[in-house]
Amino acid sequence: MSVKPVIELTADGSHTLFMPGLNEHYHSVNGAIQESTHVFIEAGFKHCSKETIHIFEVGFGTGLNAFLTLLESRKTGRIIYYTSIEAYPLSDNIIKDLNYPEKYLSIEQDMYYKLHSAEWEKESEITGNFFLTKIKADFTNFDFSKIKGNVDIIYFDAFAPDKQSDMWTQEIFDKLYAISGNGCILVTYCAKGIVRRMMQQAGYTTERLPGPPGKREMLRATKNS
């Protein structure tokens, strides 16, 4: 991950990052915003009916998932406690060159940059109903006791299993299940059978959903009471 990521334009006009060392993109080349909205907002956030929602994200990355969740929370007024873990935070220069905020109002653009400027390892109030905690750590040996309370939604946005297999193990999904509250929803763009079976072994009920453009399916897992 030491090689500088390259900014690329995707099919919906929004940027993604390409990692030469992994030969992997942060988002779908068929549309970064389109993919994140489909997988994490439509299949995850909007599928949760709670008024106060605790979200745990695997991979803060460009901050796109957090930004889209923040924008959605402004429409509903629901209170969001958003915890995200990231081992390799992006540089300020790359963040400023990403075009995600461009189509939004200046107040919303400011919120995008506020997500990135928020201190690590500390809860930050981004808006009156959106609270962000960013944790700089390697997810594969993360101390899950740092997660306070039960999680309502998990955004599993790690690099693909064939690129970072140590992020997709039975131990990982067992630990995620342990911090999941009743009714917790876990969503990921990945639909591999081996991933679905690991989720089921951990205790989740899984379902295949239509994927975003360019991808046939995605997975949603639920912890039933």
Backbone as CSV, one residue per row, in Angstrom:
resi,resn,N_x,N_y,N_z,CA_x,CA_y,CA_z,C_x,C_y,C_z
1,MET,0.822,-1.211,0.000,0.000,0.000,0.000,0.853,1.256,0.000
2,SER,2.133,1.126,-0.179,3.004,2.299,-0.123,3.007,3.076,-1.428
3,VAL,2.575,2.444,-2.556,2.542,3.131,-3.837,1.358,4.088,-3.854
4,LYS,1.589,5.299,-4.344,0.555,6.325,-4.344,-0.620,5.912,-5.219
5,PRO,-1.856,6.011,-4.699,-3.025,5.672,-5.515,-3.216,6.673,-6.653
6,VAL,-3.826,6.202,-7.730,-4.068,7.024,-8.913,-5.556,7.338,-8.996
7,ILE,-5.899,8.607,-9.171,-7.297,9.006,-9.296,-7.784,8.697,-10.708
8,GLU,-8.925,8.002,-10.797,-9.512,7.663,-12.093,-10.997,8.038,-12.101
9,LEU,-11.500,8.347,-13.273,-12.906,8.673,-13.447,-13.690,7.391,-13.715
10,THR,-14.853,7.250,-13.081,-15.691,6.076,-13.316,-16.871,6.449,-14.222
11,ALA,-17.665,5.452,-14.592,-18.700,5.636,-15.608,-19.794,6.622,-15.217
12,ASP,-20.025,6.843,-13.909,-21.061,7.803,-13.511,-20.507,9.207,-13.301
13,GLY,-19.224,9.400,-13.652,-18.622,10.725,-13.548,-17.934,10.995,-12.228
14,SER,-18.029,10.058,-11.274,-17.364,10.245,-9.983,-16.024,9.515,-9.979
15,HIS,-15.145,9.957,-9.109,-13.792,9.401,-9.047,-13.725,8.104,-8.244
16,THR,-12.721,7.310,-8.555,-12.278,6.241,-7.688,-10.765,6.318,-7.626
17,LEU,-10.158,5.461,-6.809,-8.709,5.382,-6.733,-8.267,4.000,-7.189
18,PHE,-7.183,3.972,-7.932,-6.596,2.709,-8.371,-5.293,2.500,-7.625
19,MET,-5.150,1.298,-7.012,-3.937,0.957,-6.286,-3.055,0.070,-7.166
20,PRO,-1.977,0.609,-7.742,-1.117,-0.188,-8.625,-0.551,-1.440,-7.948
21,GLY,-0.185,-1.321,-6.675,0.421,-2.457,-5.977,-0.506,-3.646,-5.840
22,LEU,-1.812,-3.367,-5.732,-2.813,-4.431,-5.593,-3.526,-4.721,-6.907
23,ASN,-3.321,-3.833,-7.884,-4.068,-3.915,-9.146,-5.570,-3.928,-8.843
24,GLU,-5.977,-2.987,-8.006,-7.359,-2.973,-7.505,-7.862,-1.532,-7.381
25,HIS,-9.154,-1.338,-7.658,-9.803,-0.037,-7.491,-10.523,0.013,-6.135
26,TYR,-10.655,1.219,-5.604,-11.419,1.407,-4.371,-12.915,1.171,-4.606
27,HIS,-13.387,1.536,-5.800,-14.807,1.403,-6.127,-14.952,0.807,-7.519
28,SER,-16.198,0.551,-7.888,-16.479,0.024,-9.214,-16.175,1.061,-10.294
29,VAL,-15.537,0.624,-11.371,-15.272,1.531,-12.497,-16.567,1.850,-13.235
30,ASN,-17.649,1.116,-12.937,-18.956,1.396,-13.536,-19.684,2.534,-12.825
31,GLY,-19.071,3.075,-11.783,-19.670,4.203,-11.065,-19.431,4.108,-9.578
32,ALA,-18.571,4.963,-9.049,-18.223,4.907,-7.622,-19.402,5.302,-6.736
33,ILE,-19.974,6.478,-6.984,-21.108,6.929,-6.170,-22.296,5.998,-6.364
34,GLN,-22.497,5.568,-7.599,-23.595,4.658,-7.913,-23.479,3.357,-7.120
35,GLU,-22.264,2.801,-7.060,-22.040,1.549,-6.332,-22.256,1.730,-4.838
36,SER,-21.651,2.771,-4.263,-21.775,2.988,-2.818,-23.220,3.240,-2.410
37,THR,-23.941,3.990,-3.225,-25.353,4.258,-2.930,-26.168,2.970,-2.963
38,HIS,-25.947,2.160,-3.971,-26.696,0.914,-4.143,-26.419,-0.072,-3.005
39,VAL,-25.137,-0.293,-2.710,-24.760,-1.333,-1.742,-24.976,-0.882,-0.306
40,PHE,-24.466,0.286,0.025,-24.430,0.676,1.433,-25.623,1.522,1.881
41,ILE,-26.106,2.393,1.016,-27.253,3.227,1.409,-28.570,2.500,1.171
42,GLU,-28.815,2.063,-0.072,-30.100,1.449,-0.397,-30.285,0.091,0.289
43,ALA,-29.259,-0.759,0.242,-29.397,-2.111,0.802,-29.069,-2.178,2.289
44,GLY,-28.370,-1.172,2.798,-27.959,-1.170,4.199,-28.688,-0.131,5.028
45,PHE,-28.307,1.118,4.857,-28.837,2.205,5.703,-30.360,2.291,5.637
46,LYS,-30.918,2.269,4.439,-32.370,2.429,4.305,-33.143,1.191,4.741
47,HIS,-32.430,0.107,4.959,-33.069,-1.136,5.390,-33.188,-1.206,6.908
48,CYS,-32.596,-0.231,7.585,-32.640,-0.166,9.058,-33.672,0.875,9.474
49,SER,-34.584,0.508,10.356,-35.685,1.398,10.737,-35.433,2.148,12.046
50,LYS,-34.283,1.937,12.677,-34.026,2.556,13.973,-33.819,4.075,13.840
51,GLU,-34.151,4.783,14.894,-33.976,6.239,14.891,-32.556,6.641,15.278
52,THR,-31.919,5.824,16.111,-30.508,6.006,16.447,-29.769,4.784,15.930
53,ILE,-28.776,5.028,15.064,-28.123,3.919,14.364,-26.619,3.945,14.612
54,HIS,-26.093,2.799,15.030,-24.653,2.635,15.205,-24.107,1.888,13.989
55,ILE,-23.233,2.546,13.252,-22.668,1.977,12.030,-21.186,1.702,12.230
56,PHE,-20.747,0.523,11.799,-19.330,0.180,11.813,-18.902,-0.086,10.375
57,GLU,-17.897,0.658,9.929,-17.424,0.523,8.551,-16.023,-0.069,8.517
58,VAL,-15.866,-1.077,7.686,-14.551,-1.667,7.449,-13.966,-1.010,6.202
59,GLY,-13.066,-0.046,6.416,-12.420,0.636,5.301,-12.961,2.036,5.068
60,PHE,-12.429,3.046,5.764,-12.889,4.435,5.575,-12.551,4.933,4.172
61,GLY,-11.341,4.596,3.700,-10.953,4.911,2.318,-11.118,6.363,1.937
62,THR,-11.908,6.607,0.904,-12.122,7.969,0.411,-13.149,8.734,1.239
63,GLY,-13.806,8.039,2.159,-14.850,8.689,2.957,-16.189,8.764,2.241
64,LEU,-16.292,8.129,1.069,-17.519,8.234,0.276,-18.718,7.627,0.990
65,ASN,-18.548,6.445,1.583,-19.679,5.806,2.275,-20.155,6.652,3.457
66,ALA,-19.210,7.201,4.191,-19.560,8.056,5.328,-20.277,9.313,4.845
67,PHE,-19.794,9.892,3.755,-20.386,11.119,3.206,-21.821,10.872,2.741
68,LEU,-22.041,9.795,2.006,-23.392,9.487,1.522,-24.337,9.182,2.685
69,THR,-23.813,8.526,3.728,-24.627,8.249,4.919,-24.970,9.541,5.645
70,LEU,-24.014,10.437,5.729,-24.241,11.744,6.357,-25.324,12.515,5.607
71,LEU,-25.239,12.540,4.288,-26.243,13.247,3.484,-27.625,12.636,3.679
72,GLU,-27.675,11.309,3.740,-28.963,10.630,3.932,-29.526,10.914,5.316
73,SER,-28.641,10.990,6.323,-29.100,11.246,7.691,-29.704,12.639,7.828
74,ARG,-29.248,13.563,7.005,-29.796,14.929,7.048,-31.235,14.957,6.560
75,LYS,-31.584,14.027,5.677,-32.956,13.975,5.154,-33.920,13.397,6.179
76,THR,-33.423,12.506,7.020,-34.298,11.770,7.939,-34.252,12.296,9.367
77,GLY,-33.168,12.981,9.726,-33.017,13.468,11.094,-32.611,12.397,12.084
78,ARG,-32.333,11.182,11.585,-31.927,10.114,12.495,-30.516,10.367,13.028
79,ILE,-30.252,9.894,14.237,-28.950,10.104,14.885,-28.022,8.959,14.494
80,ILE,-26.838,9.308,14.006,-25.891,8.319,13.511,-24.594,8.376,14.308
81,TYR,-24.189,7.246,14.844,-22.857,7.085,15.435,-22.071,6.193,14.482
82,TYR,-21.107,6.777,13.822,-20.412,6.127,12.705,-18.963,5.876,13.094
83,THR,-18.586,4.596,13.176,-17.213,4.221,13.503,-16.592,3.563,12.280
84,SER,-15.410,4.034,11.896,-14.763,3.497,10.697,-13.300,3.205,10.995
85,ILE,-12.838,2.074,10.464,-11.454,1.661,10.687,-10.693,1.713,9.369
86,GLU,-9.487,2.242,9.423,-8.675,2.403,8.211,-7.200,2.313,8.577
87,ALA,-6.485,1.449,7.881,-5.050,1.282,8.157,-4.189,2.273,7.383
88,TYR,-4.704,2.745,6.234,-3.893,3.603,5.359,-4.668,4.856,4.956
89,PRO,-4.761,5.845,5.855,-5.483,7.080,5.511,-4.871,7.776,4.295
90,LEU,-5.745,8.385,3.506,-5.291,9.089,2.310,-4.688,10.442,2.657
91,SER,-3.816,10.915,1.782,-3.199,12.228,1.996,-4.216,13.331,1.696
92,ASP,-3.973,14.514,2.266,-4.855,15.665,2.040,-4.923,16.022,0.563
93,ASN,-3.819,15.888,-0.150,-3.790,16.243,-1.570,-4.740,15.376,-2.381
94,ILE,-4.758,14.077,-2.098,-5.655,13.180,-2.822,-7.105,13.493,-2.477
95,ILE,-7.382,13.718,-1.208,-8.751,14.018,-0.774,-9.282,15.262,-1.490
96,LYS,-8.454,16.283,-1.605,-8.880,17.536,-2.248,-9.103,17.368,-3.749
97,ASP,-8.450,16.374,-4.343,-8.589,16.165,-5.790,-9.773,15.280,-6.159
98,LEU,-10.365,14.596,-5.185,-11.542,13.772,-5.463,-12.755,14.662,-5.721
99,ASN,-13.599,14.276,-6.656,-14.675,15.179,-7.083,-16.031,14.902,-6.415
100,TYR,-16.071,14.122,-5.362,-17.348,13.783,-4.735,-18.165,15.008,-4.289
101,PRO,-17.537,16.024,-3.684,-18.345,17.138,-3.177,-18.848,18.097,-4.262
102,GLU,-18.353,17.991,-5.482,-18.572,19.032,-6.483,-20.035,19.299,-6.820
103,LYS,-20.868,18.261,-6.816,-22.257,18.460,-7.228,-23.165,18.889,-6.071
104,TYR,-22.578,19.047,-4.898,-23.376,19.393,-3.720,-23.213,20.865,-3.344
105,LEU,-24.094,21.324,-2.461,-24.009,22.700,-1.971,-22.766,22.876,-1.115
106,SER,-22.350,24.145,-0.954,-21.105,24.380,-0.221,-21.136,23.871,1.209
107,ILE,-22.306,23.907,1.859,-22.373,23.392,3.232,-22.109,21.877,3.235
108,GLU,-22.587,21.193,2.209,-22.367,19.760,2.122,-20.927,19.447,1.738
109,GLN,-20.348,20.274,0.888,-18.933,20.121,0.547,-18.074,20.257,1.800
110,ASP,-18.426,21.245,2.631,-17.679,21.468,3.877,-17.759,20.236,4.782
111,MET,-18.917,19.590,4.795,-19.086,18.409,5.652,-18.209,17.255,5.170
112,TYR,-18.041,17.141,3.853,-17.175,16.082,3.324,-15.749,16.263,3.836
113,TYR,-15.264,17.495,3.760,-13.895,17.741,4.216,-13.779,17.657,5.738
114,LYS,-14.886,17.949,6.421,-14.888,17.824,7.887,-14.750,16.368,8.313
115,LEU,-15.316,15.444,7.522,-15.152,14.012,7.802,-13.673,13.630,7.777
116,HIS,-12.959,14.181,6.802,-11.545,13.834,6.650,-10.651,14.558,7.652
117,SER,-11.030,15.757,8.039,-10.184,16.509,8.979,-10.447,16.129,10.434
118,ALA,-11.491,15.343,10.678,-11.801,14.910,12.051,-10.629,14.131,12.636
119,GLU,-10.381,14.336,13.914,-9.270,13.652,14.584,-9.493,12.149,14.611
120,TRP,-8.395,11.426,14.545,-8.449,9.967,14.669,-8.535,9.585,16.140
121,GLU,-9.154,8.452,16.394,-9.275,7.888,17.752,-10.109,8.757,18.691
122,LYS,-10.973,9.587,18.120,-11.773,10.481,18.948,-13.131,10.698,18.289
123,GLU,-14.194,10.705,19.084,-15.512,10.972,18.519,-15.626,12.449,18.154
124,SER,-16.041,12.723,16.921,-16.185,14.100,16.428,-17.626,14.347,15.997
125,GLU,-18.161,15.474,16.380,-19.508,15.857,15.955,-19.403,16.559,14.604
126,ILE,-19.851,15.874,13.543,-19.800,16.452,12.201,-21.008,17.348,11.986
127,THR,-22.175,16.858,12.375,-23.394,17.679,12.440,-24.066,17.340,13.766
128,GLY,-25.193,17.967,14.032,-25.896,17.725,15.294,-26.405,16.308,15.458
129,ASN,-26.504,15.567,14.345,-26.997,14.180,14.460,-26.061,13.158,13.819
130,PHE,-24.823,13.552,13.510,-23.859,12.612,12.917,-22.535,12.713,13.662
131,PHE,-22.167,11.613,14.319,-20.964,11.579,15.139,-20.011,10.526,14.571
132,LEU,-18.795,10.936,14.283,-17.816,10.087,13.608,-16.642,9.750,14.516
133,THR,-16.277,8.471,14.537,-15.048,8.031,15.190,-14.227,7.264,14.164
134,LYS,-13.053,7.793,13.845,-12.153,7.116,12.903,-11.031,6.447,13.696
135,ILE,-10.801,5.183,13.379,-9.772,4.422,14.069,-8.707,4.007,13.058
136,LYS,-7.471,4.397,13.326,-6.371,3.998,12.437,-5.794,2.693,12.972
137,ALA,-6.062,1.604,12.258,-5.624,0.288,12.734,-5.712,-0.723,11.607
138,ASP,-4.999,-1.812,11.783,-5.073,-2.951,10.872,-6.261,-3.796,11.302
139,PHE,-7.238,-3.923,10.436,-8.472,-4.617,10.777,-8.249,-6.080,11.144
140,THR,-7.230,-6.707,10.574,-7.013,-8.142,10.797,-6.574,-8.457,12.228
141,ASN,-6.025,-7.464,12.936,-5.683,-7.705,14.350,-6.292,-6.635,15.255
142,PHE,-7.425,-6.122,14.841,-8.116,-5.062,15.572,-8.725,-5.589,16.876
143,ASP,-8.643,-4.768,17.919,-9.226,-5.103,19.208,-10.700,-4.670,19.200
144,PHE,-11.596,-5.629,18.987,-13.016,-5.313,18.838,-13.662,-4.832,20.134
145,SER,-12.958,-4.937,21.252,-13.508,-4.413,22.504,-13.585,-2.886,22.476
146,LYS,-12.914,-2.271,21.502,-12.978,-0.810,21.351,-14.343,-0.345,20.834
147,ILE,-15.109,-1.258,20.274,-16.429,-0.910,19.773,-17.416,-0.942,20.927
148,LYS,-17.936,0.227,21.274,-18.836,0.341,22.418,-20.285,0.111,21.974
149,GLY,-20.975,-0.743,22.695,-22.369,-1.017,22.370,-22.507,-1.956,21.188
150,ASN,-23.747,-2.243,20.855,-24.030,-3.141,19.745,-24.152,-2.360,18.439
151,VAL,-23.716,-2.973,17.361,-23.721,-2.332,16.050,-25.014,-2.684,15.321
152,ASP,-25.589,-1.679,14.625,-26.840,-1.868,13.888,-26.607,-2.137,12.404
153,ILE,-25.548,-1.533,11.845,-25.231,-1.724,10.428,-23.723,-1.867,10.284
154,ILE,-23.289,-2.810,9.469,-21.870,-2.966,9.139,-21.701,-2.765,7.639
155,TYR,-20.856,-1.812,7.280,-20.458,-1.631,5.893,-19.139,-2.387,5.707
156,PHE,-19.186,-3.513,5.029,-17.960,-4.282,4.815,-17.415,-3.928,3.437
157,ASP,-16.462,-2.992,3.416,-15.970,-2.426,2.160,-14.465,-2.624,2.005
158,ALA,-14.000,-3.804,2.377,-12.577,-4.135,2.213,-12.278,-4.427,0.747
159,PHE,-10.991,-4.430,0.388,-10.611,-4.848,-0.953,-11.040,-6.298,-1.171
160,ALA,-11.172,-6.686,-2.424,-11.720,-7.991,-2.789,-10.943,-9.145,-2.149
161,PRO,-11.632,-10.270,-1.899,-10.988,-11.426,-1.251,-9.733,-11.925,-1.954
162,ASP,-9.689,-11.841,-3.285,-8.498,-12.322,-3.987,-7.343,-11.337,-3.918
163,LYS,-7.605,-10.128,-3.368,-6.562,-9.118,-3.198,-6.083,-9.042,-1.746
164,GLN,-7.012,-9.184,-0.808,-6.689,-9.132,0.625,-7.456,-10.250,1.343
165,SER,-7.020,-11.463,1.151,-7.744,-12.613,1.693,-7.818,-12.606,3.216
166,ASP,-6.824,-11.975,3.877,-6.823,-11.967,5.341,-7.922,-11.090,5.928
167,MET,-8.602,-10.309,5.074,-9.728,-9.496,5.538,-11.044,-10.272,5.479
168,TRP,-11.023,-11.423,4.819,-12.236,-12.194,4.595,-12.035,-13.602,5.174
169,THR,-12.060,-13.726,6.468,-11.843,-15.017,7.117,-12.993,-15.326,8.068
170,GLN,-13.088,-16.587,8.479,-14.133,-16.960,9.425,-13.966,-16.219,10.740
171,GLU,-12.728,-16.069,11.186,-12.474,-15.350,12.436,-13.004,-13.926,12.382
172,ILE,-12.812,-13.259,11.238,-13.289,-11.884,11.082,-14.808,-11.829,11.192
173,PHE,-15.500,-12.697,10.474,-16.962,-12.650,10.502,-17.521,-13.093,11.854
174,ASP,-16.821,-13.971,12.548,-17.224,-14.334,13.909,-17.134,-13.117,14.837
175,LYS,-16.079,-12.340,14.680,-15.895,-11.150,15.524,-16.933,-10.079,15.188
176,LEU,-17.246,-9.938,13.906,-18.269,-8.970,13.515,-19.635,-9.386,14.064
177,TYR,-19.909,-10.667,14.036,-21.180,-11.153,14.575,-21.275,-10.855,16.072
178,ALA,-20.159,-10.981,16.756,-20.145,-10.759,18.209,-20.470,-9.315,18.590
179,ILE,-20.143,-8.360,17.723,-20.446,-6.952,18.038,-21.771,-6.502,17.425
180,SER,-22.426,-7.401,16.696,-23.701,-7.083,16.051,-24.848,-7.167,17.043
181,GLY,-25.685,-6.140,17.052,-26.896,-6.202,17.848,-27.963,-6.992,17.117
182,ASN,-29.049,-7.320,17.804,-30.157,-8.030,17.169,-30.699,-7.201,16.010
183,GLY,-30.843,-7.848,14.859,-31.322,-7.141,13.680,-30.232,-6.436,12.901
184,CYS,-28.995,-6.562,13.354,-27.872,-5.899,12.664,-27.818,-6.346,11.202
185,ILE,-27.535,-5.396,10.334,-27.438,-5.643,8.891,-25.991,-5.463,8.461
186,LEU,-25.447,-6.452,7.780,-24.106,-6.354,7.205,-24.259,-6.383,5.689
187,VAL,-23.701,-5.384,5.007,-23.783,-5.349,3.549,-22.383,-5.255,2.944
188,THR,-22.222,-5.927,1.801,-20.965,-5.891,1.071,-21.245,-6.084,-0.409
189,TYR,-20.374,-5.510,-1.227,-20.492,-5.675,-2.679,-20.170,-7.106,-3.105
190,CYS,-19.452,-7.856,-2.272,-18.982,-9.198,-2.618,-20.127,-10.205,-2.515
191,ALA,-20.203,-11.120,-3.486,-21.257,-12.137,-3.466,-20.693,-13.550,-3.579
192,LYS,-19.406,-13.713,-3.292,-18.785,-15.040,-3.411,-19.428,-16.035,-2.444
193,GLY,-19.593,-17.272,-2.919,-20.206,-18.307,-2.101,-19.448,-18.566,-0.817
194,ILE,-18.119,-18.543,-0.871,-17.322,-18.809,0.325,-17.537,-17.738,1.385
195,VAL,-17.739,-16.489,0.958,-18.011,-15.394,1.889,-19.391,-15.572,2.509
196,ARG,-20.366,-15.900,1.695,-21.721,-16.137,2.204,-21.738,-17.268,3.232
197,ARG,-20.998,-18.327,2.965,-20.970,-19.462,3.900,-20.280,-19.094,5.213
198,MET,-19.253,-18.256,5.160,-18.601,-17.805,6.396,-19.557,-16.953,7.227
199,MET,-20.330,-16.093,6.567,-21.316,-15.286,7.275,-22.353,-16.179,7.950
200,GLN,-22.799,-17.202,7.227,-23.796,-18.114,7.785,-23.235,-18.898,8.964
201,GLN,-21.984,-19.337,8.860,-21.370,-20.075,9.962,-21.223,-19.190,11.196
202,ALA,-20.987,-17.903,10.973,-20.877,-16.972,12.104,-22.217,-16.817,12.820
203,GLY,-23.318,-17.042,12.084,-24.639,-16.936,12.692,-25.616,-16.052,11.946
204,TYR,-25.137,-15.354,10.922,-26.001,-14.463,10.148,-26.936,-15.245,9.227
205,THR,-28.082,-14.651,8.936,-28.940,-15.098,7.848,-28.572,-14.263,6.627
206,THR,-28.320,-14.908,5.508,-27.820,-14.164,4.347,-28.823,-14.183,3.193
207,GLU,-28.687,-13.182,2.347,-29.492,-13.118,1.130,-28.674,-12.471,0.024
208,ARG,-28.859,-12.997,-1.178,-28.246,-12.396,-2.356,-29.206,-11.355,-2.906
209,LEU,-28.673,-10.183,-3.214,-29.466,-9.100,-3.775,-28.885,-8.710,-5.130
210,PRO,-29.685,-8.079,-5.991,-29.119,-7.569,-7.240,-27.982,-6.596,-6.952
211,GLY,-26.903,-6.732,-7.678,-25.750,-5.871,-7.456,-25.878,-4.544,-8.175
212,PRO,-24.929,-3.654,-7.970,-24.909,-2.375,-8.681,-24.543,-2.596,-10.142
213,PRO,-24.657,-1.579,-10.985,-24.286,-1.735,-12.395,-22.900,-2.356,-12.556
214,GLY,-22.819,-3.375,-13.416,-21.557,-4.059,-13.654,-21.335,-5.259,-12.761
215,LYS,-22.257,-5.479,-11.806,-22.110,-6.616,-10.886,-23.469,-7.273,-10.710
216,ARG,-23.516,-8.585,-10.903,-24.801,-9.288,-10.894,-25.430,-9.334,-9.510
217,GLU,-24.620,-9.605,-8.458,-25.179,-9.781,-7.126,-24.298,-9.128,-6.059
218,MET,-24.898,-8.926,-4.890,-24.209,-8.482,-3.684,-24.791,-9.295,-2.531
219,LEU,-24.236,-9.119,-1.330,-24.716,-9.860,-0.162,-25.221,-8.922,0.937
220,ARG,-26.317,-9.349,1.565,-26.757,-8.708,2.801,-26.950,-9.807,3.844
221,ALA,-26.379,-9.598,5.019,-26.493,-10.559,6.118,-27.192,-9.877,7.286
222,THR,-27.988,-10.641,8.021,-28.741,-10.091,9.147,-28.571,-10.978,10.366
223,LYS,-28.390,-10.354,11.514,-28.371,-11.094,12.776,-29.779,-11.095,13.337
224,ASN,-30.410,-12.239,13.328,-31.773,-12.342,13.844,-31.753,-12.627,15.332
225,SER,-32.753,-12.118,16.044,-32.823,-12.307,17.494,-33.211,-13.730,17.841
